[in-house]
Amino acid sequence: MSTMMTNDGVRLDYQIFGTGQPIILVEGYSGNQATWVMQVEPLVNAGLQVITYDRRNHGKSDTVDYGMRMARHGQDLAELMAQLRLEKPILMGHSMGASTIWAYLSLYGDANVKAIITEDQLPKILRDDSWPYGIFNADLTMVWTAATKLPHTKLTRLKLSETVKHALADNYQPFDFQYNEPLLLDSLMQDWRDVLHREQVKHLFIAGQDSPLWPSAHVETVVAMSKNGQGVTIDKAGHIPHIEAPDQFNDAVLNFVRTIM
């Protein structure tokens, strides 16, 4: 385990596995690096240098009462890339981790990005007349209802393996949902569609077929919005396919990676 300090004084924990083409894995809301336990070895064996880290207020990184906005999380990602002197990493994010990537792209563009992989996340999380999908089908008038419902929602649909269960239990870190509500609310209000339209690199969108948050059909919409988009839906999975169906998820990721190497 290694650490770095952001320019506003927050310690971020990160780990590096293997050598080769770097790929940064960004966990979702309330998660930590252990959620990627089933991805590290297959990606390293495929010749990738895997970098995992805990976002501020997540996992073993510092918990602070500032920077609870997606723009700051995007800047943290940029500072990690600079600290490690990474050239054109692949960025892979689950849920709010995907929003972190879009926040980075909004600030810095994709000139120093090899490719993007996002997992079961919408570029716009609330439904309106221009966007048919919303978390729990919520629009702006229901944002508080959605925010309070999310922490009590079972996000998985498939049974987790014993390996995953033990890894999550052994690396459990408490997460204060009430304390971090400002971050969630900021995330719910974002609209990254303009960022997606301007992406120049290849982008793999992965959806869980039975996600409890939104219809998996959204993947077809976002692929059509992207200049270089591809889509995969993981059968019977919920919101976290990478721990529910890791073999299918890893195959999708590695097949995509082969197209950009």
C-alpha positions as semicolon CSV with decimal commas, in nm:
position;residue;x (nm);y (nm);z (nm)
1;M;0,000;0,000;0,000
2;S;0,133;0,345;-0,095
3;T;0,005;0,695;-0,028
4;M;0,008;1,037;-0,193
5;M;-0,105;1,380;-0,083
6;T;-0,340;1,589;-0,293
7;N;-0,275;1,960;-0,333
8;D;-0,545;2,032;-0,075
9;G;-0,391;1,804;0,186
10;V;-0,580;1,475;0,152
11;R;-0,393;1,145;0,177
12;L;-0,499;0,894;-0,088
13;D;-0,409;0,525;-0,057
14;Y;-0,320;0,337;-0,374
15;Q;-0,168;0,009;-0,490
16;I;0,021;-0,089;-0,805
17;F;0,031;-0,442;-0,945
18;G;0,241;-0,560;-1,238
19;T;0,400;-0,371;-1,524
20;G;0,298;-0,269;-1,874
21;Q;0,011;-0,060;-2,003
22;P;-0,138;0,116;-1,697
23;I;-0,505;0,081;-1,613
24;I;-0,657;0,273;-1,320
25;L;-0,957;0,115;-1,144
26;V;-1,191;0,362;-0,972
27;E;-1,439;0,226;-0,719
28;G;-1,800;0,334;-0,679
29;Y;-1,974;0,523;-0,400
30;S;-1,897;0,375;-0,056
31;G;-1,662;0,114;-0,209
32;N;-1,290;0,057;-0,172
33;Q;-1,002;-0,104;-0,359
34;A;-1,100;-0,453;-0,242
35;T;-1,400;-0,454;-0,474
36;W;-1,154;-0,514;-0,762
37;V;-1,018;-0,835;-0,610
38;M;-1,135;-1,047;-0,905
39;Q;-0,989;-0,813;-1,167
40;V;-0,632;-0,755;-1,053
41;E;-0,477;-1,093;-1,137
42;P;-0,646;-1,141;-1,478
43;L;-0,550;-0,789;-1,586
44;V;-0,191;-0,827;-1,468
45;N;-0,167;-1,164;-1,644
46;A;-0,281;-0,990;-1,962
47;G;0,018;-0,755;-1,944
48;L;-0,142;-0,456;-1,773
49;Q;-0,013;-0,252;-1,482
50;V;-0,312;-0,232;-1,249
51;I;-0,351;0,071;-1,023
52;T;-0,626;0,082;-0,761
53;Y;-0,688;0,367;-0,519
54;D;-0,936;0,483;-0,260
55;R;-1,104;0,813;-0,341
56;R;-1,118;1,075;-0,066
57;N;-1,361;0,971;0,209
58;H;-1,345;0,611;0,084
59;G;-1,155;0,307;0,204
60;K;-0,827;0,387;0,378
61;S;-0,790;0,734;0,228
62;D;-0,849;1,041;0,445
63;T;-1,203;1,141;0,537
64;V;-1,243;1,519;0,528
65;D;-1,531;1,763;0,529
66;Y;-1,431;1,933;0,204
67;G;-1,400;1,840;-0,161
68;M;-1,732;1,651;-0,161
69;R;-1,796;1,721;-0,528
70;M;-1,727;1,532;-0,848
71;A;-1,499;1,805;-0,987
72;R;-1,262;1,759;-0,691
73;H;-1,266;1,380;-0,736
74;G;-1,176;1,431;-1,102
75;Q;-0,885;1,653;-0,997
76;D;-0,771;1,391;-0,744
77;L;-0,754;1,139;-1,028
78;A;-0,548;1,383;-1,233
79;E;-0,310;1,436;-0,942
80;L;-0,268;1,060;-0,897
81;M;-0,182;1,026;-1,265
82;A;0,071;1,309;-1,234
83;Q;0,221;1,165;-0,914
84;L;0,276;0,829;-1,085
85;R;0,385;0,993;-1,413
86;L;0,139;0,784;-1,607
87;E;0,123;0,819;-1,983
88;K;-0,209;0,734;-2,145
89;P;-0,357;0,500;-1,886
90;I;-0,682;0,316;-1,945
91;L;-0,943;0,452;-1,705
92;M;-1,201;0,208;-1,570
93;G;-1,468;0,318;-1,324
94;H;-1,770;0,160;-1,161
95;S;-2,076;0,374;-1,081
96;M;-1,953;0,697;-0,919
97;G;-1,606;0,588;-1,027
98;A;-1,727;0,636;-1,384
99;S;-1,851;0,984;-1,291
100;T;-1,505;1,053;-1,147
101;I;-1,359;0,970;-1,488
102;W;-1,607;1,200;-1,663
103;A;-1,519;1,474;-1,415
104;Y;-1,151;1,427;-1,502
105;L;-1,230;1,439;-1,875
106;S;-1,438;1,753;-1,827
107;L;-1,139;1,925;-1,668
108;Y;-0,848;1,783;-1,864
109;G;-0,977;1,614;-2,180
110;D;-0,859;1,275;-2,304
111;A;-0,522;1,364;-2,459
112;N;-0,347;1,160;-2,188
113;V;-0,598;0,873;-2,185
114;K;-0,565;0,549;-2,380
115;A;-0,926;0,433;-2,346
116;I;-1,225;0,441;-2,109
117;I;-1,434;0,168;-1,949
118;T;-1,743;0,261;-1,746
119;E;-1,961;0,014;-1,557
120;D;-2,334;0,052;-1,499
121;Q;-2,336;0,430;-1,482
122;L;-2,534;0,694;-1,669
123;P;-2,384;1,021;-1,791
124;K;-2,702;1,185;-1,658
125;I;-2,853;1,029;-1,347
126;L;-3,187;1,210;-1,333
127;R;-3,463;1,173;-1,589
128;D;-3,607;1,473;-1,776
129;D;-3,770;1,553;-2,112
130;S;-3,436;1,512;-2,290
131;W;-3,326;1,193;-2,111
132;P;-3,550;0,890;-2,049
133;Y;-3,341;0,721;-1,779
134;G;-3,317;0,809;-1,412
135;I;-3,197;0,642;-1,096
136;F;-3,509;0,466;-0,961
137;N;-3,679;0,651;-1,252
138;A;-3,632;0,975;-1,056
139;D;-3,640;1,327;-1,196
140;L;-3,527;1,650;-1,032
141;T;-3,833;1,663;-0,807
142;M;-3,741;1,321;-0,664
143;V;-3,367;1,377;-0,609
144;W;-3,386;1,365;-0,229
145;T;-3,599;1,050;-0,239
146;A;-3,343;0,883;-0,464
147;A;-3,051;0,994;-0,246
148;T;-3,207;0,853;0,071
149;K;-3,316;0,530;-0,099
150;L;-2,978;0,440;-0,249
151;P;-2,795;0,339;0,074
152;H;-3,076;0,095;0,157
153;T;-3,093;-0,068;-0,187
154;K;-2,945;-0,413;-0,253
155;L;-2,724;-0,347;-0,553
156;T;-2,636;-0,705;-0,652
157;R;-2,856;-0,965;-0,815
158;L;-2,622;-1,264;-0,846
159;K;-2,474;-1,460;-0,557
160;L;-2,121;-1,351;-0,472
161;S;-1,841;-1,607;-0,459
162;E;-1,677;-1,693;-0,129
163;T;-1,355;-1,532;-0,254
164;V;-1,531;-1,202;-0,308
165;K;-1,718;-1,222;0,022
166;H;-1,396;-1,285;0,217
167;A;-1,208;-1,008;0,035
168;L;-1,482;-0,755;0,107
169;A;-1,508;-0,866;0,470
170;D;-1,132;-0,867;0,529
171;N;-1,095;-0,518;0,380
172;Y;-1,410;-0,366;0,522
173;Q;-1,386;0,007;0,587
174;P;-1,674;0,198;0,749
175;F;-1,847;0,454;0,530
176;D;-2,071;0,727;0,668
177;F;-2,354;0,770;0,417
178;Q;-2,507;1,065;0,599
179;Y;-2,175;1,249;0,625
180;N;-2,108;1,195;0,254
181;E;-2,455;1,294;0,130
182;P;-2,319;1,617;-0,025
183;L;-2,101;1,410;-0,258
184;L;-2,392;1,187;-0,359
185;L;-2,621;1,483;-0,420
186;D;-2,354;1,655;-0,630
187;S;-2,315;1,336;-0,834
188;L;-2,690;1,302;-0,889
189;M;-2,709;1,656;-1,029
190;Q;-2,436;1,616;-1,292
191;D;-2,484;1,586;-1,668
192;W;-2,179;1,444;-1,846
193;R;-2,340;1,401;-2,188
194;D;-2,136;1,685;-2,339
195;V;-1,819;1,515;-2,213
196;L;-1,924;1,186;-2,366
197;H;-1,996;1,354;-2,701
198;R;-1,645;1,502;-2,709
199;E;-1,453;1,186;-2,620
200;Q;-1,201;1,093;-2,888
201;V;-1,080;0,762;-2,744
202;K;-1,251;0,423;-2,745
203;H;-1,505;0,370;-2,469
204;L;-1,653;0,042;-2,345
205;F;-1,986;0,077;-2,165
206;I;-2,079;-0,218;-1,942
207;A;-2,429;-0,260;-1,798
208;G;-2,583;-0,505;-1,556
209;Q;-2,886;-0,668;-1,718
210;D;-3,086;-0,656;-1,394
211;S;-2,944;-0,339;-1,239
212;P;-3,179;-0,211;-0,966
213;L;-3,091;0,150;-1,048
214;W;-3,185;0,187;-1,417
215;P;-3,275;-0,014;-1,729
216;S;-2,985;-0,190;-1,897
217;A;-3,117;-0,058;-2,230
218;H;-2,934;0,265;-2,150
219;V;-2,615;0,105;-2,281
220;E;-2,746;0,121;-2,638
221;T;-2,821;0,491;-2,596
222;V;-2,479;0,585;-2,462
223;V;-2,297;0,378;-2,725
224;A;-2,484;0,571;-2,993
225;M;-2,382;0,899;-2,827
226;S;-2,012;0,812;-2,830
227;K;-1,783;0,848;-3,133
228;N;-1,598;0,528;-3,044
229;G;-1,839;0,347;-2,816
230;Q;-1,893;-0,024;-2,761
231;G;-2,143;-0,185;-2,527
232;V;-2,171;-0,506;-2,327
233;T;-2,453;-0,620;-2,100
234;I;-2,366;-0,874;-1,830
235;D;-2,639;-1,138;-1,806
236;K;-2,850;-1,138;-1,487
237;A;-2,607;-0,906;-1,306
238;G;-2,715;-0,613;-1,094
239;H;-2,530;-0,287;-1,044
240;I;-2,186;-0,439;-0,970
241;P;-2,111;-0,691;-1,248
242;H;-1,739;-0,700;-1,172
243;I;-1,802;-0,880;-0,842
244;E;-2,124;-1,061;-0,941
245;A;-2,005;-1,214;-1,270
246;P;-1,628;-1,151;-1,269
247;D;-1,541;-1,401;-1,543
248;Q;-1,790;-1,250;-1,787
249;F;-1,689;-0,899;-1,686
250;N;-1,316;-0,970;-1,721
251;D;-1,366;-1,131;-2,062
252;A;-1,548;-0,819;-2,182
253;V;-1,274;-0,591;-2,050
254;L;-0,988;-0,798;-2,191
255;N;-1,154;-0,835;-2,531
256;F;-1,188;-0,458;-2,541
257;V;-0,830;-0,400;-2,428
258;R;-0,702;-0,620;-2,710
259;T;-0,861;-0,382;-2,960
260;I;-0,660;-0,085;-2,833
261;M;-0,318;-0,240;-2,775
